[in-house]
């Protein structure tokens, strides 16, 4: 693969499609745990405390955040494909470790491995797709990538919940994960090609000024990058809360495990499917407005969810939450990529994804402690308010990126 290869979705559709499929497998590895873990923790290990159950999300989020950051630093030196393969290699033993787990601490440790695996493999597919398509279809590329990942999360959450309801929460759902890990590793090893050369080619004509300190500017000082970063952190903070506490809320309403699995799957499924549209929207509409409306929808849905016991309404609120998340997720990545030079892109995305996935850590700690001390509804209400506050920061601090997303970066 040489530098004469053209950037573009049409020109590179075969490799792009393969990477979409592979990210679907990556998402499925997370969906393996999405709906069944509270029941798995209780039935297998007698764990009931919300804080203890959320400990696996905390471990996952912290490890994934570190994996994201390391990926951004490693990709230019090692290459994209090697980082992707490293992620899948770490994934191979995870289902078996969960099957053989002798204690809850073992499960938590296994989720550290899952987080690292996700950080390496998911970040690699994002950067590789951005490398291939160039600036014209960047939003569409991210929408397709995140659709594949999060739709697979939702589908696997439903499948494992169904299998658990029919055959038991242990060990049969984890056999599915073992097969997915093998297919994902083999597909990546045999057919994925390196894409770093495309980033080198794109950098020859990129108008953005280089960042002098990628970590500092992405986190704090660049108004656009840092505003997106805080919103990403809050988004995953509320996602961590929904992941851990929403099934507990539903179980507390005496819903069956199968219904809990269905309601839990609606949110990531709408999130995933919605990105087929919202990703392309971020190529054509004001990204600031997409972020603002997405965070507002999330906050409102979270605040209302504690006020109803009706399964139909809870399903609609789960869909609304998924729609809000679909609006922001590909837009996050599109904006970061559009405001950084191609050879700094992986590192800036790694910093953004570091903070975004640390949201799982903060969300698990905050919502777990609030739930144990004040109850589930107070924890959910508090996270809803934080989500609305993040929308306020977007409204007040973020410049209008609609006109500047393909022009040189703003002054920091």
N, C-alpha and C positions, 0 to 999 in steps of 0.2 A: 504494500500500500504506500504510494508515494504522494508527494505534495501536489501533484497535478490533478488529483481527484477533486471533483467539485463538491462544494458544500451544498447541502439541500436534502430535503426529505425524499423527493422523487428519485434523486440520483443514488441515494443510499438506502432505499426502502427495505432491501433484504436484511441488511445488518440491523437496521432500526427495528424492524418487525421482530427479529430474533431477540433483541434486547427488551422489547415490550413483553414478550412471552416469558423471558427469564425473570423479569421483575414481578410478573404474576406469581411465579414460583416463590420468589423472595417474600412477597406479601402473604402467601399461603402459610409460610412457616410461622408468622405471627398470629394469623387467624386460628392456627391450631390451638392456641390457649385462650382465645378471646372470650368465649362464652362458657367454658367448662371449668375454669380454674377455681372460682369460689367453691364449687361443688367438689372438685378434685381435692382442694385443700382440706375441706371438712371431712369428706368420706375417707380419704386415704390417711390423713395425718391428724385429724381432729382440730384443725385450725379454724377458729371462728372470728377472732378479732379483726375488725376492718383494717387496723394498722398492720397486723401480721400478714393478712392476705395481700395488702397493697405493697408489702415488702418486695414481692417478686417484680412488680412494676417499677419500683424504685431501682432495683438492681439492673433491670433491663434498660431503663432510661439512662442511667448513669453510664453503663457500658456502651450503649449505642451512641451517646453523645461523644464519648472519647473515641470510639471507632470512626465517627464522622470526621472529627478533627484530625485524627491520624491519617485518614484517607486523603484529605485535602493536602496534607504535607507530603504524602508518599507518592501521589499519582504522577507527578512530573518526573520523579527519579526512577520509580519502579515500572511505571506504565499502568494504564487503566486495567488491562486484562488480568495482570498478576494480582492486583488488589481484589478484583471480582472473584477470582479463583480462591484467594485466601478466605474471603467471606464464606464461600460455599464449603470449603474444607472444614471450617469451624462449625458449620451447620450439620455436617454428617452425623456426629455422635449424639446430637441433642435429643432426638426422640427416644433413643435407647437409654440415655441418662435419666430421662423422666420416668421411663418404665421401671428402671432398676432403683430409683431413688429410695433410700432407706429412711430419709427424714425430710422435713420441710426445708431445713437449711441447705440440703443437697439440691432441692428444687430451686431455691434462690440462687445458688451458685451456678446452676445450669443456665439460669436466665441471664447471668452475666455473659456467658458464652454466646447465648442467643443475641444479646444486644451488640456485642462486638461483630458477630456475623452479619447482622442487619446493617450496622454502620458501614462496614466495608462493601458489602454487595449492593445495597440500595444506592449508596452514594456513587458507586462506580457506574451503575446503569444511568443515573442522572447525568453525570458528566459526559459519558460516552455519547448519549443521545444529543446533548447540546453541541458537542464536538461535531457530530455528523450533519446536523441540519442547518447550522449557521443562524444568523439573526432573524431571517424572514419568518420562519415558522417555529420560533423558540417556544412561544406559549403553547401552541398545539402539541409540540413534542413533549412538554412537561405535563400537559393534560393527559396525553396517552400513557405516559410513564406512570403517573400517579393513579390514573384509572386502573391500569393493570394491577398495580400493587394493592390498592385499597379495595377494589372490587373483589380481589382474591381473598383479602382479609375477611370480608363479609361472607363470601361463599363458604370459606373454610370454617368460619364461626358457626354457620348454620349446619354444615355437614357434621362437624364434630359434636355439636349439640344433639343432632339427630341420632348419631351413632351412640353417644353416651346414654341417651334416653332409652334406646332399644337394647343395648348390649352392656351398658355399664360405663362409668366415667373413666375406667382404667381396665386394661391397657389399650383397647382397640383403637381409640382415636389417634393414639400416637404412632401406630403402624402406618397410618396414612402419611404422617409427617416424614417417616423414614423413607418412603418411596419418593416423595417430593424432593427431598434433599439429594438423593441419588440422581434423579433426572436433571435437577438444576445444575449440579456439579458437572455432569457429563456434557450437557448442552453448552455450558460455558467453556469447557476445556476443548471441545471438538470444533466448534463452529464460530465462536466469537473472535473478532479480529481487533487488533490494537487501533485506537483512534487518536492518540496523542498528536500524530502528525497533522490532523485536521485543525487542531487548536493552534499549532505553529503557523499553519497557512493563514488562518483567520486573523492572527495577530498582526500580519503584515499590513492590513488595511483598517484595523480597529481604531476608532477615534477617541476612545476613553483615555484619560490621563492615568498613569499608573498610580496605585495606592502606595504611599510611603510606608505605612504600617498596617498590614492587612487586618490583623487581629483587632487593633485599637479602632480603626476606622469602621470596620464592619460592626463592632460591638457598641461603640460610644459616639464617635464624632461625626461621621458622614451621616447627614440627616436622613437621607433615604435608606441607606443600608442598615443603620442602627434602628430606625423605626420599624422596618420590616423584621429585624431580628427580635425586638421585644414582642411584636405581635406573634411571631412564630413560637416564642417561649410560652406565651399565654395560651395560644391555641393548643399546644401539646399538654400544657397543664390541665386544661379542661378535658382533653382527650384521655389523659391518665385517670382523671376522676371518673369519667364515664365508663372507662374500661373496668375499673375496680368496683365502683359503687353502684352503677346502674343495675348490674345483675343482682346485687344484694337488695336494692330497692324493690326490684320485681319479685324476687323470692319472698320478700317480706309481705307482698300482696297475695301470697299463696298461689302464684302462677306456676304452672308446670315447667319442668326444665326445658321441654321442647318449645313452649311459648316464650320463655326467657331467651332461648337461643334465637328464635325468630325476631323478637324485638331488638335484641342486641345486634343482630346482623343488619337490620334496616339502616342504621346510621352509617357504618362503613360502606355498605353497598351503594347508598345514595351518594355518599362522598365520592366513591370510585366512579360510578356511572356519570355523575354530574360533571366530572372533570373532562369528559369528552367534549362538552360544550364550553365550560368555563376556561379551559386552557386556550382554546382558540379565541375566546372573548378577550383574553389578556393581550393578544396581538393587536386588537382593534379598538378597545375601550380604555377609558382612564383607569389605570391600575390602582390609584389611590381610592377611587370610589368602589372598586371591586373589593379591596381589602376592608374598607369601612363598613360596607353593607354585609360582608361576610362575617365580621366579628360581631356586628349588631345582631344578626340573625342567631348566631351561636348563643350570645348572652341571653337574649329573650327566651329562646327555647329551653335553656337550662333553668332559668328562673321559673318558668311555667310548669316544668315537669314534676315538681314536688307537690303540685296542687291538684293532681288527678289520680284516680285509681282505675280509670277506664283503659283497657288494652288498646282500643282503637285510637284514642287520643294520644296515648303514649307512643304508639307507632307513628302518628303524624308528627309529633314533636321530635322523635328520633330522625324522621326524614328531613324536617326543617333544620335540625342541627347538622345533618349530613350535607344539606345544600349550602349552608353557611360555610362549612369547612371546604367544600368543593370550590367555592368562590375564591378562597384565599390561598389554597395550597399550591396550585400551579403558578399563581400570580407571585407568591413569595419568590419562587425559584427564577421566574422570568425576570423580575426586577433585579435580583442579585446579579444574574448573568449579564443583564443589559448595562449595569453600572460598573463593571470590572473588565479589565483586559483579559483576553482569552487565556494567557499563561498564568494569570493570578486568579482566574475564575474558580478553579478547583479548591484553592486555599480559602477564598472568601466564602464559597458555598460550604466548605467544611466548618468554618467558624460559625456561620449562620446555623448550620445543622447541629453543631455542638450545643449552642444555646437553646435552639428549638427543642432538642430532645432532652436537655436538662429540665425542660418543662415537665417531663414525666416524673423526674425526681421530686421537684417542688410540688407537683400535683399530688403525688402519692403521699408525701409527708404531710402537706397541708390538709388534704381531704381526709386522710386516715386519722390524723390527730383530732380534727374537728368532729369527725363522725364518732370516734370513741368517746369524746368528752361531751359533745352537745347533740349528737345524733346525725343520722344520714341527711335529713332535710336541711339542717343548718350548714353542713359541709357543702352540699350541692348549691345552696343559695349563695354562699360566700364565693364559690368559684364563678358563678354566674355574674356577680358584681364585678369581679376582677376582669372578666371578659369584656364587659361594657366599658370599664376604665381603659382597657387597651384600645378599644375603638376610639375613645376620646383622644388618646395620644396620637393616633393616626390622623384624626381630623385637625388637630392643633399644630403638629410638628412636621408632618411629612410634606415636602414640596409636591407640586403637581408633576408627576412623572410621565404623564401622558405625552407631552411634547418633548420630553428630554430622554425618554427611555432608549432612543437610538442615536442620541447625540452625546457629546463629551460630558463626562460626569460633572456634577455640580461642585462648587467650591465647598470644602468641608469646614 
